């Protein structure tokens, strides 16, 4: 994957839908806290982050979890990382 934000967005939302199938991607506000919009508990959120790591081969240290609040935060973080997601 390259620095293609729309493609990365589609991938991230696809991963999110595996954790929370009821998610309607078009209804999400990328600037609002994602966990609250999708109503994910802490275990679902951890599963989401692990799935991002596995699918995109991007290391997400636990110390960085607090940075990943909104969809925009997640996308910016992934695009800034070395590896398939960040280019």
C-alpha positions in Angstrom: 0.0 0.0 0.0 1.2 3.5 -0.7 0.4 6.9 0.8 -3.1 6.6 -0.8 -5.4 7.9 2.0 -8.6 6.9 0.3 -7.4 3.3 -0.2 -6.1 3.2 3.4 -9.4 4.6 4.7 -11.3 1.8 2.9 -9.0 -0.8 4.4 -9.3 0.6 7.9 -13.0 0.8 7.7 -13.1 -2.8 6.4 -11.1 -3.9 9.4 -13.4 -1.9 11.7 -16.5 -3.7 10.1 -15.0 -7.1 11.0 -15.0 -6.0 14.6 -18.3 -4.1 14.5 -20.4 -5.3 11.5 -23.1 -2.7 12.3 -20.8 0.2 11.4 -22.0 2.4 8.7 -18.8 4.0 7.3 -20.6 6.9 5.6 -22.2 7.9 8.9 -18.8 8.2 10.7 -17.3 11.7 11.4 -13.5 11.2 10.9 -12.8 14.0 13.4 -14.9 12.5 16.3 -13.7 9.8 18.7 -14.2 6.6 16.8 -14.8 4.4 19.9 -17.8 6.5 20.9 -19.3 6.6 17.4 -19.0 2.9 17.0 -19.6 2.0 20.7 -16.5 -0.2 21.0 -15.5 -1.5 24.4 -11.8 -1.7 25.3 -11.5 -5.3 24.1 -13.1 -4.5 20.7 -10.8 -1.5 20.4 -7.7 -3.7 21.2 -8.9 -6.2 18.6 -9.2 -3.4 16.0 -5.7 -2.2 16.7 -4.3 -5.8 16.6 -6.1 -6.3 13.3 -4.6 -3.1 11.9 -1.2 -4.4 12.8 -1.7 -7.8 11.3 -3.4 -6.6 8.1 -1.1 -3.6 7.4 2.2 -4.9 9.0 2.5 -1.7 11.0 3.8 -1.9 14.5 1.5 0.0 16.9 3.2 0.2 20.4 0.9 0.3 23.3 2.4 3.6 24.3 0.8 5.1 21.0 -2.7 3.8 21.6 -3.8 7.2 23.2 -2.9 9.0 20.0 -5.5 6.9 18.1 -8.8 8.5 18.9 -10.4 9.6 15.7 -10.5 8.0 12.3 -8.3 10.9 11.1 -5.8 10.1 13.9 -5.7 6.5 12.9 -5.1 7.3 9.2 -2.5 10.0 10.0 -0.7 7.6 12.3 -0.7 4.7 9.8 0.4 7.0 6.9 3.4 8.2 9.0 4.6 4.7 9.8 7.2 2.9 7.8 6.0 -0.2 6.1 3.1 -1.1 3.7 0.6 1.4 5.2 2.9 4.3 5.3 4.7 3.6 2.1 
